[in-house]
Every structure is written in structure tokens, then in C-alpha cells.
Amino acid sequence: MPTTSFLVIFFFSLVSLFALKMFLNTLPYNEDHYEIVIGNYWAVVVPQLVSVQEVNTVLPQDLELIEDRIQNGSYMVLYTFGYQNKVQPVFGGISLHYLESIVAVPYVKFTPELEEKYGVNASFTFLPRLYLNDTWGIWLGRMYGMAKVKGHMVSDENAGSYKVSEYDSHDDIVQLSWKPSTTWKASENFPYSRQYIEGSIVLPLVAETRLGVYLSCIFDWKFPQSSVRGVQGKMEFHKGFMEGLPSGSFSFTGLEKGPLGAYEINTNWTLSFPFLSLHTWYK
């Protein structure tokens, strides 16, 4: 016979699942996911080719690069330097504003063993490190398993400068300087935008929690409604954005010059409820 404690836990589990279902029914539903957080993101996005060996050092053991995306022993990573504005639940309430700088590895997949185990056949974007200057924003991201840490950050959009430093020591990590190379345009009218920008940012995100469980969610950039312009400038890494990634100075040109060019984007976005996109992409 089941013990009393088992029955109590079972009952409260059923009540919790029912409450979760009722809560989800109140959220906006977009094709295959529930939207729970909304916001606006302005960012400078700089693609960089990094050696496969260095990229592999920041991936969990269950994720791997897609061979067709390897270019002469290198792989594209994305660095973003931006400002999150009006980040809040879809039903209102607290609104957050903070600087956020990210390194992203688009086009990763699970190892063949896990693909077979879960029936997964999909590509994801993995975010090995995110620097923020807001504690609430950090905890929101950690609920999704994202590796958000606090940084000391300074940005001047008008002067074209952005700096990320260690929070405690203020030791510099990276400095970005840029200037526009084109005017603002609707994303659909920007050269290379659909093929190279949208292709790398529409993938579902995947994150490994501290419990070893992988969560997935959809960060919808609302790309067709966004504005984009090319930028040119320099990134100077005083040390790698995180351990394993390269340091040094790197110049970049605008996206109008080619598919690995940098761009500035201003867009409204939504974030899905976690797990649900796992169901979508894992079937």
C-alpha cells in the first residue's frame, strides 16, 4: 500500500500540474510555444570565426558542433553587446533594464547517443556565457539554466563604445568600439539579413542546468519587424570572453561587406516558457 507521505506528494504534484496548466492557458500562444517574457533589445552583434578546438572547450559534453558548419577548421560564434529594455512578464509587473553581453554558439546539436535516446533531430544555439549588470536579470536567466554572471559594464551608444569588466576586480574583459557603416533599414531590406542574420538567431536556445538537465526555450527576436544597420570597428579582448576563447584585438567590417560582417539591431522580443519547446523540438 502507498504510504501517506507518497499520497500527499502525489496529490500536491497533481495540483501543481493543474495550476501550471491553468497558468499556461493565460499566456499568449505563438504557433508552438507559450510566450512568458517580453522586452526590447538593442545590440551590436559581431560574428567571429574561432578555431574548432577553442569552441569545443565551451560546449558541454552532450553537445557538439555541426560538421557542415565548420569552415577550414573554424566555427562562427556571435558576440553581442547590448541593452535590454522593458523586460517584463507578458502579464505586466516588474520591468527590468540592464546591459547584457553574450557569446553564442549557433548550430549545435546533441551527441548521436542523446539524439537517439531522446529522438532529437534539431539544431540549437548554446550560450556559454552572458554578462549582465542586473541581479534580477541574472536570476531570471538562471531559471532557464543560462550561464549568466554579473559584470561591471559601461556603454555609450552615441560614442560607439562598450566595455565589460569583472564585477569584483573591475579587470577588463573586452572593449568594443564601433561606428555605423550604413543607415538603419528594415531587416528585410538589408543585404544578407535573411540568409545570415535570421538563420543564426532563430534557432531555439539550449542550456544545461546545474542539475545536469537540459532546458530549451525560444527567444523570438521578431526579426521581420526589427531594424538593422551595418557597423565597423574593433573588439579588444584583454582575456578570453570566458576560459577557452581567444584574447587579442580583432577588427570587423559591416554586414553589407559580406556574411561575416557586424551589425546593429533594435528589436522587440519574446521568450517562451521553458520545457515546452523541448517537446516541440524533441518529437
C-alpha positions as CSV (number, residue, x, y, z in Angstrom):
1,M,0.0,0.0,0.0
2,P,1.3,3.5,-0.7
3,T,2.5,5.4,2.3
4,T,0.7,8.6,3.5
5,S,3.7,10.8,2.5
6,F,3.7,9.3,-1.0
7,L,-0.1,10.1,-1.4
8,V,0.4,13.6,-0.1
9,I,3.3,14.2,-2.6
10,F,1.3,12.7,-5.4
11,F,-1.7,14.8,-4.6
12,F,0.3,18.1,-4.5
13,S,2.1,17.1,-7.7
14,L,-1.3,16.8,-9.5
15,V,-2.5,20.1,-8.0
16,S,0.8,21.8,-9.2
17,L,0.5,20.4,-12.7
18,F,-3.1,21.5,-12.9
19,A,-2.2,25.0,-11.6
20,L,0.7,25.2,-14.2
21,K,-1.8,24.2,-17.0
22,M,-4.2,26.9,-15.9
23,F,-1.4,29.4,-15.8
24,L,-0.1,28.5,-19.2
25,N,-3.6,28.9,-20.6
26,T,-3.5,32.6,-19.7
27,L,-0.3,33.1,-21.7
28,P,0.0,34.2,-25.4
29,Y,0.5,31.1,-27.6
30,N,2.6,31.6,-30.7
31,E,2.5,28.6,-33.1
32,D,4.3,26.1,-30.9
33,H,5.3,27.9,-27.7
34,Y,3.9,30.0,-24.9
35,E,5.3,33.5,-24.5
36,I,6.0,34.4,-20.9
37,V,8.6,37.3,-21.0
38,I,8.8,40.3,-23.4
39,G,11.3,43.0,-23.9
40,N,13.3,45.2,-26.3
41,Y,17.0,44.6,-27.2
42,W,19.4,46.9,-28.8
43,A,22.7,45.3,-29.6
44,V,25.8,45.3,-31.7
45,V,26.4,41.8,-33.0
46,V,29.9,40.7,-34.1
47,P,30.4,37.3,-35.7
48,Q,33.9,35.8,-35.4
49,L,35.5,32.7,-36.7
50,V,37.1,30.8,-33.8
51,S,39.1,27.5,-34.0
52,V,37.0,24.4,-33.6
53,Q,39.3,23.4,-30.7
54,E,38.6,26.6,-28.8
55,V,34.8,26.4,-29.4
56,N,34.7,22.8,-28.2
57,T,36.1,23.9,-24.9
58,V,33.0,25.9,-24.0
59,L,30.5,23.2,-25.0
60,P,29.0,20.7,-22.5
61,Q,30.0,17.1,-23.2
62,D,26.5,16.3,-24.6
63,L,26.6,19.0,-27.3
64,E,28.7,19.1,-30.4
65,L,29.3,21.3,-33.5
66,I,27.6,20.5,-36.8
67,E,30.3,19.4,-39.3
68,D,28.7,21.1,-42.3
69,R,29.2,24.5,-40.5
70,I,32.9,24.1,-40.0
71,Q,34.9,26.4,-42.2
72,N,38.6,25.4,-42.6
73,G,38.9,24.3,-39.0
74,S,37.0,27.3,-37.7
75,Y,33.5,27.9,-36.4
76,M,31.3,31.0,-36.2
77,V,30.5,32.4,-32.8
78,L,28.5,35.5,-32.1
79,Y,29.4,38.2,-29.6
80,T,26.6,40.7,-28.7
81,F,27.0,43.9,-26.8
82,G,23.6,45.3,-25.9
83,Y,21.0,46.9,-23.7
84,Q,17.8,45.1,-22.5
85,N,14.9,47.4,-22.0
86,K,11.4,46.9,-20.6
87,V,12.0,43.2,-19.8
88,Q,8.8,42.0,-18.0
89,P,6.3,39.2,-17.8
90,V,3.6,39.3,-20.5
91,F,1.0,39.9,-17.8
92,G,2.8,43.0,-16.6
93,G,4.6,43.8,-13.3
94,I,8.2,44.4,-12.7
95,S,10.1,45.9,-15.6
96,L,13.9,45.4,-15.9
97,H,16.5,47.5,-17.7
98,Y,20.1,46.3,-17.9
99,L,23.2,45.9,-20.1
100,E,23.8,42.4,-21.4
101,S,26.7,41.0,-23.4
102,I,26.6,37.4,-24.7
103,V,28.7,34.9,-26.5
104,A,26.6,32.5,-28.6
105,V,27.4,29.3,-30.5
106,P,24.7,28.8,-33.1
107,Y,24.2,25.5,-34.9
108,V,25.0,22.9,-32.2
109,K,23.3,19.5,-31.7
110,F,23.2,16.7,-29.2
111,T,25.6,13.8,-29.5
112,P,24.3,10.9,-31.5
113,E,23.7,8.9,-28.3
114,L,21.4,11.6,-26.9
115,E,19.8,12.2,-30.3
116,E,18.8,8.5,-30.3
117,K,17.8,8.5,-26.7
118,Y,15.5,11.5,-26.9
119,G,14.6,11.2,-30.6
120,V,16.2,14.6,-31.2
121,N,17.0,15.9,-34.7
122,A,17.3,19.6,-34.3
123,S,19.9,22.4,-34.2
124,F,20.2,24.8,-31.3
125,T,22.1,27.9,-30.1
126,F,24.1,27.4,-27.0
127,L,25.0,30.4,-24.8
128,P,28.1,29.5,-22.8
129,R,28.4,33.0,-21.1
130,L,26.2,36.0,-20.5
131,Y,27.4,39.1,-18.6
132,L,24.7,41.4,-17.0
133,N,24.8,44.3,-14.6
134,D,21.4,43.4,-13.0
135,T,20.8,40.8,-10.3
136,W,17.2,40.2,-11.2
137,G,18.1,39.7,-14.8
138,I,20.7,37.1,-13.7
139,W,18.3,35.1,-11.7
140,L,15.7,35.2,-14.4
141,G,18.2,33.7,-16.8
142,R,19.3,31.1,-14.3
143,M,15.8,29.8,-14.1
144,Y,16.3,28.8,-17.7
145,G,19.7,27.2,-17.0
146,M,21.6,30.1,-18.7
147,A,25.2,30.9,-17.5
148,K,24.5,34.5,-16.5
149,V,27.1,36.2,-14.3
150,K,27.4,39.7,-13.0
151,G,29.8,42.1,-14.7
152,H,30.8,45.7,-14.4
153,M,29.6,47.2,-17.7
154,V,29.7,50.7,-19.3
155,S,28.1,51.6,-22.6
156,D,27.8,54.8,-24.7
157,E,25.8,54.2,-27.8
158,N,26.4,57.7,-29.2
159,A,30.2,57.4,-28.8
160,G,30.2,53.8,-30.1
161,S,31.8,52.3,-27.0
162,Y,31.1,49.3,-24.7
163,K,33.2,47.7,-22.0
164,V,32.7,44.6,-19.9
165,S,34.8,44.1,-16.8
166,E,34.9,41.6,-13.9
167,Y,32.4,42.7,-11.3
168,D,34.6,42.4,-8.2
169,S,38.0,43.2,-9.5
170,H,36.9,45.5,-12.4
171,D,39.6,43.8,-14.5
172,D,38.7,44.5,-18.2
173,I,37.4,41.5,-20.2
174,V,36.5,43.2,-23.5
175,Q,36.2,46.6,-25.0
176,L,34.2,47.3,-28.2
177,S,34.4,50.4,-30.4
178,W,32.3,50.8,-33.5
179,K,30.7,53.3,-35.9
180,P,27.8,52.8,-38.4
181,S,28.7,51.8,-41.9
182,T,25.1,52.0,-43.2
183,T,21.9,53.7,-42.3
184,W,19.1,52.0,-40.4
185,K,17.0,49.8,-42.6
186,A,14.1,47.3,-42.1
187,S,15.7,43.9,-41.7
188,E,14.0,42.5,-44.8
189,N,15.7,45.2,-46.9
190,F,19.2,44.7,-45.5
191,P,21.7,42.7,-47.7
192,Y,22.4,39.2,-46.3
193,S,20.0,39.7,-43.5
194,R,17.6,36.9,-44.0
195,Q,20.3,34.4,-45.0
196,Y,23.0,35.2,-42.4
197,I,21.3,37.1,-39.6
198,E,18.0,35.4,-39.3
199,G,19.5,32.0,-39.9
200,S,21.7,32.2,-36.9
201,I,19.3,33.8,-34.4
202,V,16.0,31.9,-34.9
203,L,17.2,28.6,-33.5
204,P,15.9,27.5,-30.1
205,L,18.2,28.0,-27.2
206,V,19.5,25.1,-25.2
207,A,21.1,25.3,-21.7
208,E,22.4,22.8,-19.2
209,T,21.1,23.4,-15.7
210,R,23.2,22.7,-12.6
211,L,21.2,19.5,-12.1
212,G,22.5,18.3,-15.5
213,V,19.1,18.6,-17.1
214,Y,18.9,20.4,-20.5
215,L,16.3,23.0,-20.9
216,S,15.2,24.6,-24.2
217,C,13.3,27.7,-24.9
218,I,12.6,30.0,-27.9
219,F,14.0,33.5,-27.8
220,D,12.0,35.1,-30.6
221,W,13.8,38.1,-32.0
222,K,10.7,39.1,-34.0
223,F,13.3,39.6,-36.8
224,P,10.9,40.6,-39.6
225,Q,9.9,43.6,-37.5
226,S,13.4,44.6,-36.5
227,S,15.7,47.4,-37.7
228,V,19.3,46.7,-38.7
229,R,22.4,48.7,-39.8
230,G,25.9,47.7,-40.6
231,V,28.8,48.7,-38.2
232,Q,32.5,48.5,-38.4
233,G,35.1,48.7,-35.6
234,K,37.3,46.7,-33.2
235,M,36.9,44.2,-30.3
236,E,39.8,44.1,-27.9
237,F,39.7,41.1,-25.5
238,H,42.1,41.6,-22.6
239,K,41.4,38.0,-21.9
240,G,39.0,35.5,-23.5
241,F,35.3,36.3,-23.0
242,M,35.5,33.1,-21.0
243,E,38.1,30.5,-20.4
244,G,38.9,28.7,-23.7
245,L,38.0,31.6,-26.1
246,P,40.7,33.7,-27.7
247,S,42.1,37.0,-26.5
248,G,43.6,39.8,-28.6
249,S,42.4,42.6,-30.9
250,F,40.0,41.9,-33.8
251,S,38.8,44.4,-36.4
252,F,35.4,43.9,-38.1
253,T,33.5,45.3,-41.1
254,G,29.8,45.8,-41.6
255,L,27.4,43.1,-42.8
256,E,27.0,44.9,-46.1
257,K,30.6,43.8,-46.9
258,G,29.8,40.1,-46.5
259,P,28.2,37.4,-44.5
260,L,30.6,37.6,-41.5
261,G,30.1,41.4,-41.1
262,A,28.8,43.0,-37.9
263,Y,25.5,44.8,-37.5
264,E,23.5,46.8,-35.0
265,I,19.9,45.6,-34.3
266,N,17.0,47.1,-32.5
267,T,14.1,44.7,-31.9
268,N,11.2,43.7,-29.6
269,W,11.4,40.1,-28.5
270,T,9.5,37.4,-26.6
271,L,10.8,34.5,-24.5
272,S,8.9,31.2,-24.3
273,F,8.1,29.1,-21.3
274,P,10.9,26.6,-20.7
275,F,10.5,22.9,-21.5
276,L,7.6,23.4,-23.9
277,S,10.0,24.0,-26.9
278,L,11.7,20.8,-25.7
279,H,8.5,19.0,-26.5
280,T,8.3,20.7,-29.8
281,W,11.8,20.1,-30.9
282,Y,12.2,16.7,-29.3
283,K,9.3,14.9,-31.1
